[in-house]
Amino acid sequence: MTTGNCIRNSTLAEMLKASEKFRSEKIHERLVARANTVAAAAGVPAAARLSVPEDPLLRPRTETVPFTRDELDWLEACSLRHGSGLRRGEGKGDGVSAALGRLVDWANAEPPQNKKKLFLVVRCRRCSAGAKGGVKHDVDIQLLTRQWQWLENVRARSSHASVGKTLRIIVDFYMPLCQDDAAFEQKILNPVRATPKHSGYMGSDATVRGA
């Protein structure tokens, strides 16, 4: 029991450290951008202005992930409904990857108690004979390195079989909520402003949809 707590505390400390590093780097980037704006207005040549080293956590990375047909159908439909909004500022290679990136960031922004309900409360919605589970289709998914890193941390802490499992849990949790509420889908996938304010979808009966 003590060992388990130590592992969880260590993982949490690493995640907090990475989050703090990310915030510090974003502040630095904004300051550099502001300084360069002033320099440009003063006529300073571009070659003499400040530059920001590339953040390895912001590099895109592609992994092959298996999804069920209904998950893919929904993600592809989302990419059609929110195409231009999904790609805004994301740099993703395709609409499905962009939609997944938004879902990952939304899940990451959930409060801790909601994350527990999302990732640790188990319920399989694919056990009935008519469920569209079982057969999965491999898809190349491009996310930012920081998103893959967060998914791997969640996988380890939640004892999921794979990062693909973690991604399918996220999709299966939010998919029915978005299907029942177009405004909620819009809020996640094509917001006017990226402000993850979470509404009452994480009640006491919230469960993880297994995949």
C-alpha positions as CSV (number, residue, x, y, z in Angstrom):
1,M,0.0,0.0,0.0
2,T,2.8,2.4,0.9
3,T,4.6,1.5,-2.3
4,G,1.5,2.3,-4.4
5,N,1.2,5.7,-2.6
6,C,4.9,6.5,-3.3
7,I,4.4,5.7,-7.0
8,R,1.3,7.9,-7.3
9,N,3.0,10.7,-5.4
10,S,6.1,10.5,-7.5
11,T,4.0,10.5,-10.7
12,L,1.9,13.4,-9.5
13,A,5.1,15.4,-8.6
14,E,6.5,14.8,-12.1
15,M,3.2,15.9,-13.7
16,L,3.2,19.1,-11.6
17,K,6.8,19.8,-12.4
18,A,6.1,19.4,-16.1
19,S,3.0,21.6,-15.9
20,E,5.0,24.4,-14.1
21,K,7.8,24.1,-16.7
22,F,5.2,24.4,-19.5
23,R,3.6,27.5,-17.9
24,S,7.0,29.2,-17.4
25,E,8.0,28.6,-21.0
26,K,4.7,30.0,-22.3
27,I,5.3,33.2,-20.2
28,H,8.8,33.4,-21.6
29,E,7.4,33.0,-25.2
30,R,4.9,35.8,-24.6
31,L,7.6,38.2,-23.3
32,V,9.8,37.4,-26.2
33,A,6.9,38.1,-28.6
34,R,6.1,41.4,-26.9
35,A,9.8,42.4,-27.1
36,N,10.0,41.5,-30.8
37,T,6.8,43.6,-31.5
38,V,8.5,46.6,-29.9
39,A,11.7,45.9,-31.8
40,A,9.9,45.6,-35.1
41,A,8.2,49.0,-34.5
42,A,11.6,50.5,-33.8
43,G,13.0,49.2,-37.0
44,V,15.2,46.5,-35.6
45,P,16.1,44.0,-38.3
46,A,14.5,40.5,-38.0
47,A,17.9,38.8,-37.7
48,A,18.7,40.9,-34.6
49,R,15.5,40.1,-32.7
50,L,15.0,37.5,-30.0
51,S,14.2,33.9,-30.7
52,V,12.5,31.2,-28.7
53,P,14.1,27.7,-28.7
54,E,11.7,25.0,-30.0
55,D,9.9,23.3,-27.2
56,P,10.2,19.5,-27.6
57,L,6.8,19.0,-25.8
58,L,5.1,21.0,-28.6
59,R,6.4,18.9,-31.4
60,P,3.8,16.7,-33.2
61,R,4.2,13.0,-32.9
62,T,2.2,10.3,-34.7
63,E,1.2,6.9,-33.1
64,T,-1.0,4.2,-34.4
65,V,-4.1,3.7,-32.2
66,P,-7.0,1.2,-32.7
67,F,-10.5,2.5,-32.5
68,T,-13.9,0.9,-32.9
69,R,-16.0,1.8,-36.0
70,D,-18.6,3.9,-34.0
71,E,-15.8,5.9,-32.4
72,L,-14.2,6.6,-35.8
73,D,-17.6,7.5,-37.3
74,W,-18.2,10.0,-34.6
75,L,-14.7,11.5,-34.7
76,E,-14.9,11.8,-38.5
77,A,-18.3,13.4,-38.3
78,C,-16.9,15.9,-35.7
79,S,-14.0,16.7,-38.1
80,L,-16.6,17.6,-40.8
81,R,-18.8,19.6,-38.5
82,H,-15.9,21.6,-36.9
83,G,-13.2,21.3,-39.5
84,S,-11.8,24.9,-39.7
85,G,-12.3,25.5,-36.0
86,L,-10.5,22.2,-35.0
87,R,-7.5,23.2,-37.1
88,R,-7.3,26.7,-35.8
89,G,-3.9,27.1,-34.1
90,E,-3.5,23.3,-33.7
91,G,-1.2,22.3,-36.5
92,K,-2.7,18.8,-36.6
93,G,-2.4,16.6,-39.7
94,D,-6.1,15.7,-40.0
95,G,-9.5,16.4,-38.5
96,V,-9.7,13.2,-36.4
97,S,-6.4,13.9,-34.8
98,A,-7.4,17.5,-34.1
99,A,-10.7,16.4,-32.5
100,L,-8.8,13.9,-30.3
101,G,-6.4,16.7,-29.3
102,R,-9.3,18.9,-28.1
103,L,-10.8,16.0,-26.2
104,V,-7.4,15.2,-24.6
105,D,-6.9,18.8,-23.5
106,W,-10.5,19.0,-22.2
107,A,-10.0,15.8,-20.1
108,N,-6.7,17.1,-18.8
109,A,-8.4,20.3,-17.6
110,E,-11.0,18.4,-15.6
111,P,-10.7,18.8,-11.8
112,P,-9.1,15.8,-10.0
113,Q,-12.3,14.4,-8.7
114,N,-13.7,14.3,-12.3
115,K,-10.6,12.6,-13.6
116,K,-11.1,9.8,-11.1
117,K,-14.6,9.2,-12.3
118,L,-13.5,9.4,-15.9
119,F,-10.5,7.1,-15.8
120,L,-11.1,4.8,-12.7
121,V,-14.9,4.1,-12.6
122,V,-15.3,1.1,-14.9
123,R,-18.4,0.3,-17.0
124,C,-18.4,-1.5,-20.3
125,R,-21.0,-0.4,-22.8
126,R,-19.9,-2.9,-25.4
127,C,-20.8,-6.2,-23.7
128,S,-24.3,-6.6,-25.3
129,A,-24.6,-8.6,-28.5
130,G,-25.7,-5.6,-30.5
131,A,-22.9,-3.3,-29.3
132,K,-20.5,-2.0,-32.0
133,G,-17.4,-3.2,-30.1
134,G,-14.9,-5.9,-30.7
135,V,-13.3,-5.1,-34.1
136,K,-11.0,-2.2,-34.0
137,H,-9.3,-0.3,-36.9
138,D,-5.8,1.1,-36.7
139,V,-5.6,4.8,-37.3
140,D,-2.5,7.1,-37.4
141,I,-3.1,9.8,-34.8
142,Q,-1.0,13.0,-34.6
143,L,-0.9,14.7,-31.2
144,L,1.6,17.0,-29.5
145,T,4.3,15.3,-27.5
146,R,3.0,16.9,-24.3
147,Q,-0.4,15.2,-25.0
148,W,1.1,11.8,-25.5
149,Q,3.2,12.3,-22.3
150,W,0.1,13.1,-20.3
151,L,-1.8,10.1,-21.8
152,E,1.1,7.8,-20.8
153,N,1.0,9.2,-17.2
154,V,-2.8,8.6,-17.1
155,R,-2.3,5.1,-18.5
156,A,0.3,4.3,-15.8
157,R,-1.7,5.7,-12.9
158,S,-5.0,4.1,-14.0
159,S,-3.4,0.7,-14.9
160,H,-4.9,0.8,-18.4
161,A,-3.6,-1.8,-20.8
162,S,-2.3,0.8,-23.3
163,V,-2.4,4.5,-24.3
164,G,-4.9,3.5,-26.9
165,K,-7.2,2.2,-24.2
166,T,-6.9,5.6,-22.4
167,L,-7.8,7.4,-25.6
168,R,-10.8,5.2,-26.2
169,I,-12.0,5.8,-22.7
170,I,-11.8,9.5,-23.3
171,V,-13.7,9.2,-26.6
172,D,-16.3,6.8,-25.2
173,F,-17.0,9.1,-22.2
174,Y,-17.5,12.4,-24.1
175,M,-19.0,11.0,-27.3
176,P,-22.6,10.4,-25.8
177,L,-22.5,13.7,-23.9
178,C,-21.7,15.5,-27.2
179,Q,-24.2,13.6,-29.1
180,D,-26.9,14.6,-26.6
181,D,-25.8,18.2,-26.4
182,A,-24.6,20.0,-29.5
183,A,-23.7,23.1,-27.4
184,F,-21.4,21.0,-25.3
185,E,-19.7,19.5,-28.4
186,Q,-19.2,23.0,-29.7
187,K,-17.7,24.1,-26.4
188,I,-15.1,21.3,-26.6
189,L,-14.3,21.0,-30.2
190,N,-14.8,24.4,-31.7
191,P,-14.9,27.0,-28.9
192,V,-14.8,30.7,-29.6
193,R,-12.2,30.9,-26.8
194,A,-10.3,28.0,-25.3
195,T,-11.8,28.2,-21.8
196,P,-12.5,24.7,-20.4
197,K,-15.2,25.5,-17.9
198,H,-16.8,22.2,-17.0
199,S,-20.5,21.9,-16.5
200,G,-22.5,19.3,-14.5
201,Y,-21.7,16.2,-16.6
202,M,-19.7,14.6,-13.9
203,G,-22.4,13.7,-11.4
204,S,-22.2,10.9,-8.9
205,D,-23.4,8.4,-11.6
206,A,-20.7,9.3,-14.1
207,T,-18.9,6.2,-15.4
208,V,-16.1,5.4,-17.8
209,R,-17.3,3.8,-21.0
210,G,-14.9,0.8,-21.6
211,A,-13.5,0.0,-25.0
